[in-house]
Amino acid sequence: MINRPTVKGLLFYIAALGVLLLARPVGARQVQGERTHVRITAVDSAAFPTVKVRVLTTTAGSGPVEDLSRLVLRENGVPIPEATAAQTSVGVDVVLVIDANADFLLFDDNSGLSRRDQLAAGIARFAEQFMNPDGLDRVSIIVPDETGAGAAFLLTDAARPGDVAAAINTYNPVAPGATPLQEMMTAAIEHLAGSEDGRFQAVLLYTDGARLPRQLDYPTLVEATQAARIPIYVAILGADASAEEIANATGLFDPTNGAYVHMPNPEAGDPIYAIFEAQGQQTELSYQSALRQNGTHQVSVSLGNVRDAAEFELLLAAPEITVEPPPSSVRRAGSAIDTPLALLQPAVLPLTARINWPDGQPRQIVEVLFRVNDVAQPLATLPVVDAGGSLPLAWDISQSDAGVYRLEIEIVDELGFRVAAEPLEIAIEVARPSPPTPTPAPTRVPAPPLSKRLDGLLLPVLLILALAVVAGGAIVGLRRRAAKSPSAAEVAVPRIVPAAESRPADGHVAVLAWQAKDGSLGDQIELTAADVTLGCDPEAVDIIIEAPGISRLHARIRRTATEEYWLYDEGSAAGTFLNYERLALAPKMLQHNDLVQLGQATLRFRLELPAQGEGEQVAQATSNDR
């Protein structure tokens, strides 16, 4: 069922009903059910899926139907339950036919006005008080031509009330004995029948009614007006309207669903003019179509047992999306060395997409999806396409680390069409402040020249040094307690001085494990402090490594607030190597299973999970071994 029309529309319906009661005499042969008609005058699918159907309803006297509660709208035969009704101004198309016969200039009363003057005042009243002020109405006037034998248009399709009033006020009739009324009525019907704009159309004949049977071919006129669905209205001029004159008029208005008024004064024509004014408003039914297929479709309206249908073409196409090129690279920066990834700025990259509708029917976008390196990333807030077709977007890059990203933007419209723009490649750079400068290596005192050494001691000293080197090469390792090397023949177990207990907040344990030449791991020591130093001087470092090439203070491992571990070289002579690459002055971040070389000592950095129970070994590593 259709929702109730607007208040303004109801007022028009009520006015029209009053008009009908005034326009038709008591006892006239009228049955409302037989006089009710409904006609679809326009179907608008320009804003699809919103479809608007304009409907013209008529009842007795061709006034609008007051009660639209029984009006049913269907699309391809399926009822539309949620259609809404409103009134829209479309105007009317009316032809005024003036029977300017010999009696047209007679004076009928003591008003001092002739029938011509009375009529001129009545038509001017219609123009000024009942025509649409926005120029939507079209009014034509037909009179006898100069010969009195044919029809002439005094005015054609006038839209301005002033033009209508001026035309009738300046009209001077020839006033023949009998007007060519058949030709004039035929010209009026043909003029209206040629229009297909869906307006309400009507012919209003001003006559005294006395000569109508001798002037008109009733069957021909009635057949033509019925075929074109054009009602005929009759205004009977003169001080009186006899039964004969009314009967003559009935043969025109009754079979065409029109009405008549007796018009002894200008105001008497108001009931018919009110019908024209009311029918200038038509009912517009609006609904959301469920159609998703192109082609010809049908809408129909029914009111009781009367029905009308119309067809419309639907040509749908998927939208097109293009993205304005963003910067080829984006630099994300932080204010500290340990600034978390999520706090680097910018966290959002603005983008703009352009939406084009090849079918000329803009629709709502119901979904926007980002695919970042083929991983779906739905948007939290749905953007809206503006009137110019721009779709503002924002890509969340708060969790994006340095790298090159492939971004694909996909949209879905309200009809289910899914399309994607051409992929974009955007490089993201990450910048943080450099770590603190490492502690400079201590100044070394140069050894005296060999020429100044005692010649007698040179050979023994060299022998002792050679033996020390051989012995020292056998005692490389790392331990927290008495650590055992896999092979005593290769290297001795290192001496270990553990740092103070300070386990990371996330519960993981960072360890250094001694690695043999065959790749097997020996004992390991936990890095529980936030700052751990490594070297050979028990007084200067936290972890003692007794191996050739180890400096007094050789290297340092620092843990940041974000649980990252950084390896520093402290100016060692032999150098500090990470995965076979020597560190310069800049530190490098340690990853699980990284290889660390200090002099001739080879260590493996690992991130372990805490043990699950007392006496258990350290748990498996958090990620796969390299």
Sequence and secondary structure as in RCSB ss.txt:
>XXXX:A:sequence
MINRPTVKGLLFYIAALGVLLLARPVGARQVQGERTHVRITAVDSAAFPTVKVRVLTTTAGSGPVEDLSRLVLRE
NGVPIPEATAAQTSVGVDVVLVIDANADFLLFDDNSGLSRRDQLAAGIARFAEQFMNPDGLDRVSIIVPDETGAG
AAFLLTDAARPGDVAAAINTYNPVAPGATPLQEMMTAAIEHLAGSEDGRFQAVLLYTDGARLPRQLDYPTLVEAT
QAARIPIYVAILGADASAEEIANATGLFDPTNGAYVHMPNPEAGDPIYAIFEAQGQQTELSYQSALRQNGTHQVS
VSLGNVRDAAEFELLLAAPEITVEPPPSSVRRAGSAIDTPLALLQPAVLPLTARINWPDGQPRQIVEVLFRVNDV
AQPLATLPVVDAGGSLPLAWDISQSDAGVYRLEIEIVDELGFRVAAEPLEIAIEVARPSPPTPTPAPTRVPAPPL
SKRLDGLLLPVLLILALAVVAGGAIVGLRRRAAKSPSAAEVAVPRIVPAAESRPADGHVAVLAWQAKDGSLGDQI
ELTAADVTLGCDPEAVDIIIEAPGISRLHARIRRTATEEYWLYDEGSAAGTFLNYERLALAPKMLQHNDLVQLGQ
ATLRFRLELPAQGEGEQVAQATSNDR
>XXXX:A:secstr
      HHHHHHHHHHHHHHHHHS TT    HHHH EEEEEEEE TTTTEEEEEEEEE GGG   S  TTEEEEE
TTEE TT EEEEEE  EEEEEEE   GGGG B STTS BHHHHHHHHHHHHHHHTS TTS  EEEEEEE TTSSS
EEEEEEEE SHHHHHHHHHT      SS  HHHHHHHHHHHHHT  S  EEEEEEEE SSSHHHH  HHHHHHHH
HHHT  EEEEEESS   HHHHHHHHHHHTTTT  EEEESSGGGGHHHHHHHHHHTEEEEEEEE    S EEEEEE
EEETTEEEEEEEEE     EEEE    SEEEEE SSTT  GGGSB  EEEEEEEEE TTS    EEEEEEEETTE
EEE SS     TTSEEEEEEE TT  SEEEEEEEEEEETT  EEE   EEEEEEEE                  G
GGS HHHHHHHHHHHHHHHHHHTT     SSS   S TTT              TT  EEEEEEE TTS EEEEE
E  SSEEEEES TTT SEE  STT  SS EEEEE TTS EEEEE S SS EEETTEE  SS EEE TTEEEEETT
EEEEEEEE   SSTT     BSS   
